[in-house]
């Protein structure tokens, strides 16, 4: 952090924020983080920045040259806009921040094309991009099915955008929850607790109930209802945050960009505060 963001972190109440990686799930493209020494307000601000402010590439306009498929141009254009595109933030500017003033140049726009005449499903992998770094994140996404004698040909324009302007630009699903604190030393019927727990938090060792995976606890309270000796609380100023990418950016990059945006917002806010 730099500027006002760093100042806020160093001079705010409590300790500096701490972030630990709990898990990386490649199959789900999800990053789980343990965030300490923060307030609920900060967590929600970071979550909203990640969803709404981190820019990604998406198709903005489509020029159809041929379309004899069963779907109207508007329906196919909608589907194209929702195809996640891998994003290279270093090579492109937001249109409103580009030197061309949003008129459209190589620094803020990218052309993609598709042409197919043969029968069968048209997949995202068949979209040709002029930039190999920007391409459909999920090649097997279907667009439309062509029958014999039908064809589809178009040229699309992709730009950077933010989720606050249109959801197709949002980089991920992001949420957070409290960190549980569990005391189960005095539980009498360990088997009963294991049976009612929906997320497999506990295990039995030496006829005693133990917490196997505290981060799996969803604070449903089923264990506390089953045994009055079970103590279930939450840790203050600690949260589990989940960042599940839609494919445009890696979860780690999304987090970094979200913090960068927040830092920039704090700097801008500091400038407008009277001395």
N, C-alpha and C positions, 0 to 999 in steps of 0.2 A: 504494500500500500504506500501511497505517497500523498502529500498535501493534507487536506482536511480529513480524508479518510484515515490516514495514519494517526493524525492528531486525536481524532475521535476515539480510535481504538486504544491509544495510550493514556488519554486523560479521562475516559469515561469511567462509570462506576464499575467496580470489580476488576478482575484481571483481564489480560488480553485474551481475545478469542483464540481457542484452540480447535483445530480440525484434525481428526484421525480417520483414516480409511478403515472401515469395518469389513467391507466385502466388495469385490468386483465380480459381477455376473455377466460374463461375455455373451452368453446365449440370449439374455434379456437386454443386453446393452445397458445395464443398470449399475450405478455406483451408490453404495451405502456409506454414509459418513456419520461420525459421532462429533457433534459440535458442542463445545463446552464454553462456559462463562459468557453466555449471551442471554438476551431477553426474548420473550415471544414476539415482541414488536420487531426486533432485528431479524429473527428467523422468517417472519412473514414478509418483511421487506425484501430480503434476499430471495425468497421463493418467487415473489412477484417479478422481481427484476430478471431472474433466470427465465421465466416463462414469457414475459412481455417485452424485454429490452434486448436480449441477446439476438443479433441479426443472423439470418440464414438465407440461402438462395432458394427461390421457388419460381415457377413459371407464372408470369404476370399477364402476358398477352399471347394469343394464338391466332395465326392467319391460316385458315383452311384453304387449300388449293383444290383438294378433292376429298369428298366424303360421301360415299354411297352406302355406308353401313346402316344398321338399324337405329343408331343413336343420332340425335340431333347434334349439331356443332356445339351448342351450349353445354350439353351434358358431357361430351368428351373434353371440352375445355375445362370444366369443373374437375373432372378426374385428373387431368394433367396437372392442374394447379396443386392438387393434394399429393402428388408424388414427391417424397422427400428427395432432395438433391444434395449430394455431398458438397460441402461448402469450404471454400478457401478464402478466409477472411483477409488474408494478406494481399490478395490480388484484386479485390473489388471494393468499391466504395458504395455507401448508401447513396441512392440517386440525389437526395436532397443535400448531401455533403460533397458531391462530386464537382470537379472543376467545370463540367459542362452544364452545371445548374439544372440537372435533371433532364436534359434533352435526350440523353442516351448516347453513350460512347463505349469504347472497349473497356473502360475502367469501371463502368457501373452496369453494363448489360452483357448478356451472353445469348447467342443464337443456338437453338437446338432444332433438329429436323427429323422427320420420319416419313418414309414412303414405303407402302406395302400394298401389293396387289393379290398375293396368293391367299387362298382360304385358310382360316384358322385363327387362333387367338393372337392378338397383337399385344406384346409384352413391353414393359418399360425398358428392357434391355435393347430394344430395337430403336430407341431414340438415340440419334447421333449428336454428340456435343462437340463444339469447336474447342473446348477446353477439357482435356482428359482428367483434370482434377475435379471437375464438376460433372457429375453423372448421376443417374438414378441410384439411390442407396440400396434399393431392393429390386434387382433386375427382373424378378419373376412376378412383379405386380401386373395384373391384367388391365388392359385399357378398353378394348372392345373386340368382339369376335366378328371376323369377316366371313361371309358366305361366298360361294362361287360367283365370280363376276363383280364382286364388290371391291373397293379400294379406299385407302386412306392416305392422304398426303397433307402435311402441314409444316409451317415454320413457327417456332415458339420463341419468345423472348423471356429470359429469366433475369431477375434482379435480386439484390439484397433487400430484405424487409424485416420488420419487427412484428412479434406476435400481437402487440397492442393494436396494430393496424389491421392485421388479418391472421387468423389462427394458422393458416398454411405456413406462415413464417416462424411459428413457435418451435423451438428446438427440442422440447422434451416435456414429459410429465414430471412434475416436481412436487413433493409433499414432505411433511415432517411430522413427528410425533414425540411424545414424552418418553424419557428413558425410565423403565420400571426399576423398582427396588423391592426385592422379594426376600422375606424371612420365612423359612419353612422348617426350622429346627424342631419345633414342638408339634408338628403334624403327626397325628396318630395313624391314620389310614393312608399310606402313600399310594396304594393302588387306586384308591378312589380319586385322588388328585390327578394322577396320570390319565385316568379314564375321562375326566371332564375337561381337561385342557385341550383346546382345539388346535394348538400350534406346536405341540410336542416340546414344551419348554423344560419338562422335568425328566428325571431318571431315578432309579432306585439303586443305591449302592450300600451294601451291608445292612439291608433292611431299613435304610434311612432314605428319606426323600432329599434329592439334591437338584439344584438348578443346573441344567445342562446347557441351555442357550437362552440367556436372559433377554437378548435382543429380539428373540422371536416372540416374546410376550406382547400381546396387543391390548393389555389392560382391560380385558373383557370382564374380569371379576368372577369368573366361574369357579376358580380355585378357592377364593375367599368365601364364596357362598357355600361351598361344599364342606369347609372346615373352618371353624372360628379361630383356630390357632394359626391360620395362614395370615401373614401380614403382607399386604400389597400396597405400596406407595409409589410416588414418582420422585425422581431426583430433580432438585431445583437447578435451573440454568443449564440443563443438559438436554440435548435433543438428538434424535436420529433423523437424518435427512436422506431422502432417496431422490436420485436424479436418473430418470429412465429416458434415454435419448431416442428420438424418432429416426435417427440415422444420419442427419446432416452433419453433426459434430460429435466427437467423443465426449462422454460425460465429464471427464476432467477438464476439457477445453471449455465446456459450457459453464462449469463452476468458475473457472478463471475469468471468463468474460463477464459473468454476472457480478463478480467482486469488482472488476475493473469499472463496470458501468456504475456501480454503487459509489465507488471512490470518486468518479467524475461528478456524480450528482451532488455529493457532499462538498466538493470543491466549488461547484457553481452556487450551492446554497450559501456557502461561507462568503462569497463575493457580494451577495445581495443583502446580507445582514448588516445593518448600520453599526458603526463602531460605538 
